Amino acid sequence: MDRSAVIRNAADYYHSGRFLADLDRRVGFHTESVRGKREDLAAYLTEEIVPALAKSGFSSELCRTADNGRNLFLIAERHEDAALPTVLMYGHGDVVAGMEDRWSEGLTPWRVTVRGDRLYGRGTADNKGQHSINLGAFAEVLAARNGRVGFHTDSIRGNTGDLAAYLTDDIVPALAEMGFSSEIVKAAEAGRNLFLIAERHEDAALPTVLMYGHGDVVAGMEERWSEGLAPWRVTQRGDRLYGRGTADNKGQHSINLAAFAEVLAARNGRIGFNMKVLLEMGEEIGSPELTGVCRSQRERLKADVLISSDGPRLSAQRPTLFLGARGIFKFRLTADLRASEHHSGNWGGLLVNPATLLANAIASMVDGNGRILLEGLRPPALPEAVRQALADIVLTPGADDPAIDAEWGEPGLTPAERVYGWNALEVLALAAGDTQHPVNAIPGKAEAVCQLRFVVGTDLQGAAEAIRAHLAAKGFPQIALAVEWVEPATRLDLDNRWVRWAVASIEQTTAKKIALLPNFGGTVPNECFAKDLALPTLWVPHSYPGCNQHAPNEHMLGSVAEEGIRIMAGLFWDLGEQPWNQQ
Ligand SMILES: [Zn+2]
């Protein structure tokens, strides 16, 4: 993170209202040294300043010069390194008398009142406001130096400096401490993505794990976070750790690296397996060049298994392992019949209406209950192993989620089977004419953007041809098809020995029955690992469905993070411990 980003963050301490909240609390202590009570003077330090300093890593002590001394002192220290310079900061928490009756109408000494550019209150100027500014700035710079969330790694509109700094200033040194050698790789000079490939090699006879993660995030959406929260710093409230990237994906790979460090230390620097790390900085823009890097760096990325963390668990309470992802087949249907509209009075009944045509074409592909009618877009029958794995998976929407529509989708399937074991054909957007300002005219053109989320076994190669043949056969040859995005589906065999190994390890660590999902309902970049690197793929998510990833107020749950660190430590321990290849 560069100097200007740090100063932006520090200004955010003021603009977000956090400075005002801190100052208001501090002004609230009646710390008049002239006639004040000793308890109030002490409380300012013990209840307010000591905890604030502790958050920045200070140890504090209160002292008096004599037992019945009239003054009280706080001496706090934060020590980083004996080789570094040391700063002493002085301030005073006592104030003059409140003079309650003499403040202007509406103002009072023991509360902060904002009027225009003025923040009124006893001690705002002398001296609580002043040392609060200094402590606030210190905390911001500290957060910027230490926190991964502090890097503005927005890959959509972010600057490449911040994206690179996340790797060079934070991840590479953290990995180096654990004995990794790192290299930052671009697929091409003009590539849009940036990759870190790191390796820690112990012994050619040991198994090798590849861990993937992404350091980029979606936009900060600064103005839309709740009061007191901000995207580029971590704020803890109850069990929630707020900040952009806490769930997706900085928090998740940070958990994995922390667990790795703990096990490495416990094993005295010999962990018992080889580890490779691949971090990309462009997942939120569709992982450009990721497949290319997996192919061109195949030897360097060679491993025995992929263990990664992204996406949500089934629920906050239930540890989850998923083995792949549904694929995406996104396509546009266009009925572009005429260059312009034609009056519906004069031409209605004479001209084919493209909107009517398109609506009927869609209805011939998916019925009014969401059941896919076009055979080429349907998956093969649900495999027995998948049915068994999903038998105990219950989907429970959170407080802010919509209720599940019981009758929607393929008949005879449970909700879990519908989202993890089956295909869904969705209309993402649909347009003809202007619905806000309709005119009496037959539109010239109608358009729909559709998306098939599909599982392994669906004939993707033949999908476009199947749609074209279907449209022609059903009498809609005028509708053009354009395929816009294809992401293949992946699913590791549920019977793979790595799956059995991971399930046993996680269940031993947590004493819970885990949710084993054949694949994730959404998408993670897994094809390049499953196909190009031919790896068994184990995904252990540390987020939960209510995490607000991609929205304001993104957060991670502390309870899930704690369990996640234990799960990963258990997996890393077992990798070095167990006869992993004899299960
Ligand atoms: Zn994301």
Residues whose N, C-alpha, C, O or C-beta is under 5 A from the ligand:
A	BS01	ZN	D248
